[in-house]
Amino acid sequence: MGWIAGVDGCKAGWIAAFSDLSEAEQPFFRVVACWSDLLAGPLVPELIAVDMPIGLPDRIAGSGRGPEQGVRALLGERQSSVFSIPSRSAVQAADYGEACRLALATSEPPRKVSKQGFHLFPRIREIDALLQAEPVWRARIYETHPELAFATMRGAPLLHPKKIKGVVNPAGMAERRALLLAAGLPEAIVHARPPRGAAADDALDALAALVVARHIAGGRGRPFPDPPGRDSQGLPIAIWTFADRSLA
């Protein structure tokens, strides 16, 4: 296997952190407007870990999909960063009111959609459409979550949030950079200025996803749940991190 990538959403679309598993080339960032651009460029990663929900159940029981419920207990005070994603029909709705109506009808107990979650829907649909149209990518694109990735690196929930009331928290950023360095990423990429269209916290989240991608490529990936579920379209439903005995 050659190149892998960790991907996160950003203002301009998507930020991808690329890494050459042979270490012949240095990691680098790339920002693209849409997911298809990531897979159509001169360098297409063989494996991708992305901070975006994959797999949409037809009905939801409890506070979100099973993976979301499963990983929150591992995140301590950071568990609110894991949004509850509703059913497939609700995610497909382009109107917020319609999304809430469909979410209420397909959840037990009935739950509406958060505005934060709703803003993710276009990006969820982007990946969902790709995986349905090109099934080969189902074994190459993995859902992850940066807070879970960082908690796995630390062996415990993080001490500091990355933002406080929408403002970047220097202590949280420093904690995350230290973990990425300890995970073996080069200082140049960990401290690099993010590309235009992406924020510094987006870049760190993409790097956290890259760490997970590297472990998955090495056979050390760990899904929640294990084994992953499948939705009605055959898409996997799991949030991936990597094996670490210190994280229950």
C-alpha positions as CSV (number, residue, x, y, z in Angstrom):
1,M,0.0,0.0,0.0
2,G,1.3,3.5,-0.9
3,W,-0.6,6.7,0.0
4,I,-3.3,7.0,2.7
5,A,-5.3,10.0,3.9
6,G,-7.1,11.4,6.9
7,V,-10.0,13.7,5.9
8,D,-12.1,16.3,7.7
9,G,-14.6,18.8,6.6
10,C,-13.6,22.5,6.4
11,K,-15.0,25.8,5.3
12,A,-13.8,25.3,1.7
13,G,-15.0,21.7,1.5
14,W,-12.6,19.0,2.7
15,I,-9.1,19.0,4.1
16,A,-7.0,15.8,3.5
17,A,-3.8,14.9,5.2
18,F,-1.8,12.6,2.9
19,S,0.9,10.2,4.0
20,D,3.2,7.8,2.2
21,L,3.4,4.6,4.1
22,S,6.8,3.9,2.7
23,E,7.9,7.2,4.2
24,A,9.7,8.0,0.9
25,E,7.7,11.3,0.7
26,Q,6.7,13.8,3.4
27,P,3.0,14.1,4.5
28,F,1.1,17.1,3.2
29,F,-2.3,18.8,3.2
30,R,-4.7,19.3,0.3
31,V,-8.0,21.1,0.3
32,V,-10.7,20.2,-2.2
33,A,-14.2,21.6,-2.8
34,C,-15.9,18.2,-3.2
35,W,-15.2,14.6,-2.4
36,S,-15.0,13.6,-6.1
37,D,-12.0,16.0,-6.4
38,L,-10.2,14.0,-3.7
39,L,-10.5,10.8,-5.7
40,A,-9.9,12.3,-9.2
41,G,-6.6,14.0,-8.6
42,P,-3.2,12.9,-9.6
43,L,-2.7,11.2,-6.3
44,V,-5.6,9.0,-5.1
45,P,-5.2,7.5,-1.6
46,E,-5.6,3.8,-1.3
47,L,-7.2,4.0,2.1
48,I,-9.0,7.0,3.7
49,A,-10.3,7.7,7.3
50,V,-12.8,10.5,7.4
51,D,-14.5,12.4,10.2
52,M,-18.0,12.1,8.7
53,P,-20.8,9.6,9.4
54,I,-21.0,6.6,7.0
55,G,-24.0,4.2,7.0
56,L,-27.5,5.5,7.7
57,P,-30.0,3.2,9.5
58,D,-33.7,3.4,8.5
59,R,-34.7,3.9,12.1
60,I,-32.8,5.2,15.2
61,A,-33.2,3.7,18.7
62,G,-31.8,6.0,21.4
63,S,-29.4,8.9,21.1
64,G,-28.1,8.4,17.6
65,R,-26.7,5.6,15.6
66,G,-25.2,2.7,17.5
67,P,-21.5,3.7,17.0
68,E,-22.2,7.2,18.3
69,Q,-23.8,5.8,21.5
70,G,-21.0,3.3,21.9
71,V,-18.0,5.7,21.7
72,R,-19.4,8.6,23.9
73,A,-18.7,6.7,27.1
74,L,-15.0,6.7,26.1
75,L,-14.7,10.5,25.7
76,G,-15.5,11.9,29.2
77,E,-16.3,15.6,29.0
78,R,-15.7,15.5,25.2
79,Q,-18.6,13.2,24.4
80,S,-20.8,16.1,23.2
81,S,-18.6,16.4,20.2
82,V,-20.2,13.2,18.8
83,F,-23.4,14.4,17.2
84,S,-26.5,12.2,16.9
85,I,-27.1,11.5,13.3
86,P,-30.8,10.6,12.4
87,S,-32.2,8.1,10.0
88,R,-31.4,7.9,6.2
89,S,-34.7,9.6,5.2
90,A,-34.0,12.5,7.6
91,V,-30.4,13.0,6.3
92,Q,-31.7,13.0,2.7
93,A,-34.0,16.0,3.5
94,A,-32.7,19.3,2.2
95,D,-35.1,21.4,4.4
96,Y,-34.5,21.6,8.2
97,G,-38.2,21.4,9.1
98,E,-38.7,18.3,6.8
99,A,-35.6,16.7,8.3
100,C,-37.0,17.2,11.8
101,R,-40.4,15.8,10.8
102,L,-38.8,12.7,9.3
103,A,-36.4,12.3,12.2
104,L,-39.3,12.3,14.7
105,A,-41.1,9.7,12.6
106,T,-38.1,7.3,12.5
107,S,-36.7,7.5,16.0
108,E,-37.5,6.0,19.4
109,P,-37.8,8.0,21.5
110,P,-38.8,10.6,18.9
111,R,-36.0,13.1,18.4
112,K,-35.6,16.2,16.1
113,V,-32.4,17.1,14.3
114,S,-29.9,19.5,15.9
115,K,-28.8,22.4,13.7
116,Q,-25.2,21.4,14.0
117,G,-26.1,17.9,12.8
118,F,-28.2,19.3,9.9
119,H,-25.3,21.3,8.6
120,L,-23.4,18.1,8.1
121,F,-26.1,16.5,5.9
122,P,-24.8,17.7,2.5
123,R,-21.3,16.2,3.3
124,I,-22.8,13.0,4.6
125,R,-24.8,12.7,1.4
126,E,-21.7,13.3,-0.7
127,I,-19.9,10.3,0.7
128,D,-23.1,8.2,0.8
129,A,-23.7,8.8,-2.9
130,L,-20.1,7.8,-3.7
131,L,-20.3,4.5,-1.7
132,Q,-23.5,3.6,-3.3
133,A,-22.3,4.3,-6.8
134,E,-18.9,2.8,-6.4
135,P,-19.0,-0.1,-3.9
136,V,-15.3,-0.7,-4.2
137,W,-14.7,2.2,-1.9
138,R,-16.7,0.6,0.9
139,A,-13.6,-1.3,1.9
140,R,-11.3,1.7,1.5
141,I,-13.1,4.6,3.2
142,Y,-13.6,4.3,7.0
143,E,-15.5,6.6,9.4
144,T,-13.6,7.9,12.3
145,H,-14.0,10.7,14.9
146,P,-11.1,12.9,16.0
147,E,-12.0,13.0,19.7
148,L,-12.0,9.2,19.8
149,A,-8.7,9.1,17.9
150,F,-7.1,11.5,20.3
151,A,-8.5,9.7,23.3
152,T,-7.0,6.4,21.9
153,M,-3.6,8.1,21.5
154,R,-3.7,9.4,25.1
155,G,-5.3,6.2,26.5
156,A,-7.9,8.4,28.2
157,P,-10.3,11.3,27.4
158,L,-8.6,14.6,26.5
159,L,-8.2,17.2,29.2
160,H,-9.0,20.2,27.2
161,P,-11.6,21.1,24.5
162,K,-10.3,22.4,21.2
163,K,-12.7,25.3,21.3
164,I,-14.5,27.2,24.1
165,K,-17.7,29.0,23.0
166,G,-16.5,28.8,19.3
167,V,-13.1,30.2,20.0
168,V,-9.9,28.0,19.5
169,N,-8.5,27.0,22.9
170,P,-4.7,27.1,22.9
171,A,-4.4,24.5,25.6
172,G,-6.6,22.1,23.6
173,M,-4.6,22.6,20.5
174,A,-1.3,22.1,22.3
175,E,-2.6,18.9,23.8
176,R,-3.6,17.5,20.4
177,R,-0.4,18.5,18.7
178,A,1.6,16.8,21.4
179,L,-0.4,13.6,20.9
180,L,0.1,13.7,17.1
181,L,3.9,14.1,17.6
182,A,3.9,11.2,20.0
183,A,2.0,9.2,17.4
184,G,4.9,9.6,15.1
185,L,3.8,12.4,12.7
186,P,6.5,14.8,11.6
187,E,6.7,18.2,13.4
188,A,6.6,20.0,10.1
189,I,3.1,18.7,9.3
190,V,1.8,19.0,12.9
191,H,2.8,22.6,13.2
192,A,2.1,23.5,9.5
193,R,-0.1,26.5,8.7
194,P,-3.4,25.0,7.4
195,P,-4.1,25.5,3.7
196,R,-6.4,28.3,2.6
197,G,-10.0,27.4,3.3
198,A,-9.3,25.3,6.4
199,A,-8.8,26.2,10.0
200,A,-6.0,25.0,12.3
201,D,-8.4,22.7,14.2
202,D,-9.6,21.2,10.9
203,A,-5.9,20.4,10.1
204,L,-5.4,18.7,13.4
205,D,-8.6,16.7,13.1
206,A,-7.5,15.5,9.6
207,L,-4.1,14.4,11.1
208,A,-5.9,12.5,13.8
209,A,-7.9,10.7,11.1
210,L,-4.6,10.1,9.3
211,V,-3.2,8.3,12.4
212,V,-6.3,6.1,12.4
213,A,-5.9,5.4,8.7
214,R,-2.3,4.4,9.3
215,H,-3.3,1.9,12.0
216,I,-6.1,0.5,9.9
217,A,-3.6,0.0,7.0
218,G,-1.4,-1.9,9.5
219,G,-4.2,-4.2,10.6
220,R,-4.6,-2.5,14.0
221,G,-8.0,-0.9,13.3
222,R,-10.7,-1.2,15.9
223,P,-14.4,-0.6,15.0
224,F,-17.2,0.4,17.3
225,P,-19.2,-1.8,17.1
226,D,-17.1,-4.9,16.3
227,P,-18.1,-6.2,13.9
228,P,-19.5,-3.2,12.1
229,G,-23.2,-3.1,11.2
230,R,-24.7,-2.5,7.8
231,D,-27.5,-0.2,6.7
232,S,-30.2,-1.1,4.1
233,Q,-27.9,-0.1,1.3
234,G,-25.1,-2.3,2.5
235,L,-22.9,0.5,3.8
236,P,-20.9,-0.2,7.0
237,I,-22.0,1.5,10.2
238,A,-19.0,1.8,12.6
239,I,-16.7,4.5,14.0
240,W,-13.0,3.3,13.7
241,T,-10.1,4.0,16.0
242,F,-7.2,1.6,16.6
243,A,-6.4,-1.1,19.1
244,D,-5.1,0.2,22.5
245,R,-5.5,-1.8,25.6
246,S,-5.5,1.3,27.8
247,L,-8.8,2.5,26.4
248,A,-11.6,0.2,27.4
